[in-house]
Amino acid sequence: MTDSLGRVCLVDDDADLRAATAQWLELAGYQVDTYADAPSALARLDAGMEGVVVSDVRMPKMDGMEFLARVSALDRDLPLVLITAHGDVQMAVKAMRQGAYDFIEKPFEPEQLLEVLQRASEKRRLVMENRELRRRLSAGPAIEQHLIGNSPVMRRLQQEILDVADTKAPVLIVGETGTGKEVVAQCLHQFGKRKQGKFVPVHCGAIPENMVESELFGHERGAFTGADRRRIGRLEYAKGGSLFLDEIGTMPLAAQVKLLRALQEREIVRLGSNESLAIDVRLISATNRDLLAECAKKTFREDLYYRVNVIELKVPPLREREEDILLLFDYFSAQAAESYQRNLEPLPTGDVSLLLSHNWPGNVRELKNIAERFVLSSLPISERLATLIGGSSEAFQSPENSSLQEKLRHYERTLLEQSLARHKGEIQAVMEELQLPRRTLNEKMTRYDLDRKDFA
């Protein structure tokens, strides 16, 4: 978007009302394109319009209902606000059911239209930003489409994955619960030589202890009570592909002994059989435990540890990749809105501080859950995030009896402080985020006594 509040496509056959409305909007800071009829507007509209359409209902050549259908066919996420006469309210309600953003009844005050446009423009901005995010992901390196993140730690992890994906060396992925260890494992498989083979995940902690050996190595019919048929184990089933042992630290010691031998000899024996079977798998393991500490406690075999940990990849917790929080929230909320067919509501500016200050003990999994619940919530948009993660937007609240000017100064200072903190005092990054020239940013930092060194 430009430095204006946004673009408005205004369609009305009443020349006087059209001119007056356009003047209000331009004085408020909008760029306005005016049209006397819907076909003329349609000839200039496209799916890339970064703005809002405002249209009368009763017009010659094409009425507001048909215009709505044509605009929706062009881009179902392009907000269209209807201006209606008193007798058209029932029609306007029907139009909203068919996708109109809102309607305003004549005669109306300029402030009423501006309020609706502010919400609609913010929604459109969010839609366009998410489209640009998807475009960049699809146009960028393929691994970024799977493992999303622009922070230095994630860039490094992406490169480490690509460096070792083609090797057959066993990899141990270490990270807290919810950081995305299985996604890393899938990337190792997808970008390696074995991508044509199967990716076979085994969640070790979810398998009953007495079934672990059968799951991994398979069994013959009659090997134990209930074994009424031969079963192929995961090590055998993953032949030519990758076996992912999630939470390997929970594996019973007896199974660890057999797994170690299978990895050393590259062969297995099914339970109830005497025949050795060659295996050909790339082993990828994951844990949220300190396996060396488990070795010291004799709950994990040290020789197996060094066998599975030829290469170690560390997945950072979300609190160490703050730069990715807003990116991931936008990505997951857009996914949820599309999946559940809900409107994509913009995140209130004051809620940015809640996302960035939250500790995220559940990491990316927790963030994805919050984003989905944000989309599905029926609470007012200003209350959703605070209710979901237990916080408030107090950082943006100025003293109760302060004047409008004082409130604006407090709000502006808070935005500057948070941007400087997010970018660790990097002035260029702050300029780009807040879309400020260097001179203007320097003047504001001087006015509020902010020093970039305090944020480095």
Residue pairs with C-beta under 8 A, 6 or more apart in sequence:
1 7
1 50
1 125
1 128
2 31
3 435
4 29
4 30
4 31
5 28
5 29
5 30
5 117
5 118
5 121
6 30
6 31
6 50
6 51
6 52
6 117
6 121
6 124
6 125
7 30
7 31
7 32
7 33
7 49
7 50
7 51
7 52
8 25
8 30
8 31
8 32
8 33
8 51
8 52
8 53
8 54
8 117
9 33
9 35
9 41
9 44
9 45
9 49
9 51
9 52
9 53
9 54
10 18
10 21
10 22
10 25
10 32
10 33
10 34
10 35
10 54
10 55
11 34
11 35
11 36
11 37
11 38
11 40
11 41
11 53
11 54
11 55
11 56
11 59
11 67
12 18
12 21
12 34
12 36
12 55
12 56
12 59
12 83
13 36
13 37
13 56
13 59
13 60
14 56
15 36
18 34
18 36
19 34
21 54
21 113
22 32
22 34
24 110
24 113
24 114
25 32
25 113
25 114
25 117
26 32
28 110
28 114
30 117
31 51
33 41
33 44
35 41
35 44
37 59
37 60
37 61
37 62
38 55
38 59
38 61
38 62
38 63
38 64
38 66
38 67
38 70
39 61
39 62
41 53
41 55
41 67
42 67
42 70
42 71
42 74
45 53
45 71
45 74
45 78
46 74
46 75
47 74
47 75
47 78
49 75
49 78
50 124
50 125
50 128
51 121
51 124
52 78
52 79
52 80
52 81
52 101
52 117
52 120
52 121
52 124
53 71
53 78
53 79
53 80
53 81
54 80
54 81
54 83
54 113
54 117
55 64
55 67
55 68
55 80
55 81
55 82
55 83
56 64
56 82
56 83
56 84
57 63
57 64
57 65
57 82
57 83
57 84
57 85
57 88
57 91
57 92
57 95
58 64
58 85
58 88
59 67
62 70
64 82
64 84
64 91
64 95
65 91
65 94
65 95
65 98
67 80
68 80
68 82
68 95
68 98
68 99
68 100
69 98
71 78
71 80
72 78
72 80
72 98
72 99
76 99
77 124
77 127
77 344
78 124
79 101
79 120
79 121
79 123
79 124
80 99
80 100
80 101
81 100
81 101
81 102
81 103
81 104
81 113
81 116
81 117
81 120
82 92
82 95
82 100
82 102
82 103
82 104
83 103
83 104
83 106
83 108
84 91
84 92
84 103
84 104
84 105
84 106
85 105
85 106
86 105
86 106
89 103
89 105
92 100
92 103
92 105
93 103
95 103
96 102
96 103
101 116
101 120
101 123
102 116
102 119
102 120
104 112
104 113
104 116
122 346
123 343
123 344
123 345
123 346
125 346
126 330
126 344
126 345
126 346
126 347
127 344
129 330
130 330
130 331
130 334
130 344
133 327
133 330
133 331
133 334
134 334
137 144
137 145
137 148
138 145
141 158
142 191
143 158
143 161
143 162
143 187
143 191
144 158
146 183
146 186
146 187
146 190
147 154
147 157
147 158
147 161
147 180
147 183
147 184
147 187
148 154
148 324
148 327
148 328
148 331
149 155
149 158
149 321
149 323
149 324
149 327
149 328
150 323
150 324
150 327
151 316
151 321
151 322
151 323
151 324
153 316
153 320
153 321
154 316
154 321
154 324
157 184
157 313
157 314
157 315
157 316
160 313
161 184
161 187
161 188
161 191
161 313
162 191
164 171
164 188
164 311
164 313
165 187
165 188
165 189
165 190
165 191
165 192
166 191
166 192
166 193
167 192
167 311
168 282
169 310
169 311
170 263
170 282
170 283
170 284
170 285
170 307
170 308
170 309
170 310
170 311
171 185
171 188
171 283
171 284
171 285
171 310
171 311
171 312
171 313
172 248
172 285
172 286
172 287
172 291
172 308
172 309
172 310
172 311
172 312
172 313
173 181
173 184
173 185
173 284
173 285
173 286
173 287
173 312
173 313
173 315
174 181
174 286
174 287
174 288
174 312
174 313
174 314
174 315
175 181
175 184
175 286
175 288
175 314
175 315
175 316
175 317
176 288
176 315
176 317
176 363
177 288
177 362
177 363
177 365
178 362
178 363
178 364
178 365
178 366
179 315
179 316
179 317
179 318
179 363
179 364
180 315
180 363
180 364
180 365
181 246
181 286
181 288
181 315
182 201
182 244
182 246
182 286
184 286
184 313
184 315
185 199
185 201
185 242
185 244
185 246
185 284
185 286
186 199
186 244
188 242
188 282
188 284
189 195
189 199
189 241
189 242
189 244
189 282
189 284
190 199
192 242
192 282
194 240
194 241
194 242
194 282
196 240
197 238
197 239
197 240
197 241
197 242
198 237
198 238
198 240
198 241
198 242
199 238
199 241
199 242
199 244
200 234
200 237
200 238
200 241
200 242
200 243
200 244
201 244
201 246
202 215
202 216
202 234
202 243
202 244
202 245
202 246
203 246
203 247
204 212
204 245
204 246
204 247
204 248
204 249
204 250
204 251
205 246
205 247
205 250
207 215
209 252
212 251
212 252
212 255
213 254
213 255
213 258
213 271
214 223
214 224
214 227
214 231
214 233
214 271
215 233
215 234
216 233
216 234
216 235
216 255
216 258
216 259
216 262
216 268
217 233
217 235
217 236
217 258
217 262
217 268
217 269
217 270
217 271
218 230
218 231
218 232
218 233
218 235
218 236
218 268
218 270
218 271
219 227
219 230
219 231
219 233
219 270
219 271
219 272
219 273
220 227
220 230
220 270
220 271
220 272
220 273
221 227
221 228
221 229
221 230
221 272
222 272
223 270
223 271
223 272
223 273
224 271
224 272
227 271
227 272
230 270
233 268
233 270
234 243
235 243
235 262
235 268
235 279
235 281
236 268
236 270
236 277
236 279
238 281
239 279
239 280
239 281
240 280
240 281
241 281
241 282
242 281
242 282
242 283
242 284
243 281
243 282
243 283
243 284
244 284
244 285
244 286
245 251
245 283
245 284
245 285
245 286
245 308
246 285
246 286
247 286
247 287
247 288
247 289
248 285
248 286
248 287
248 291
248 308
249 287
249 288
249 289
249 291
249 294
249 299
249 300
251 259
253 299
253 301
256 300
256 301
256 304
257 301
259 304
260 301
260 303
260 304
260 307
262 268
262 279
263 283
263 307
263 308
264 307
265 276
266 278
266 279
266 280
267 276
267 277
267 278
267 279
268 276
268 277
268 279
269 275
269 276
269 277
270 277
283 308
285 308
285 309
291 300
291 305
291 309
292 305
294 300
295 301
295 302
295 305
317 360
317 363
318 324
318 325
318 328
318 360
318 363
318 364
318 366
318 367
319 359
319 360
322 356
322 422
323 422
323 423
325 355
325 356
325 360
325 367
326 352
326 355
326 356
328 364
328 367
328 368
328 371
329 347
329 355
329 367
329 370
329 371
330 347
332 367
332 368
332 371
332 372
333 344
333 347
333 371
333 372
333 374
333 375
334 344
335 371
336 342
336 371
336 372
336 374
336 375
336 376
337 343
337 344
337 375
340 372
340 375
340 376
342 375
342 376
344 375
345 374
345 375
345 381
346 381
347 355
347 374
347 385
348 381
348 382
348 385
348 393
349 396
349 415
350 382
350 393
350 395
350 396
351 384
351 385
351 386
351 393
352 418
353 393
353 395
353 396
353 414
353 418
354 385
354 386
354 389
354 391
354 392
354 393
355 385
355 389
356 418
356 422
357 391
357 395
358 389
358 391
360 366
360 367
362 369
370 385
370 388
370 389
373 388
374 384
374 385
374 388
377 384
377 387
377 388
379 387
385 391
386 392
386 393
395 414
395 418
396 410
396 411
396 414
398 406
398 407
398 410
398 411
399 406
399 410
402 410
409 448
412 444
412 448
413 448
413 450
415 434
416 430
416 434
416 444
416 445
416 448
416 450
417 450
417 455
419 430
419 433
419 434
420 430
420 450
420 452
420 454
420 455
421 455
422 433
423 429
423 430
423 433
423 455
424 455
424 456
425 452
425 453
425 454
425 455
425 456
426 452
427 438
427 441
427 452
430 436
430 441
431 437
431 438
431 441
434 441
436 444
444 450
445 451
445 452
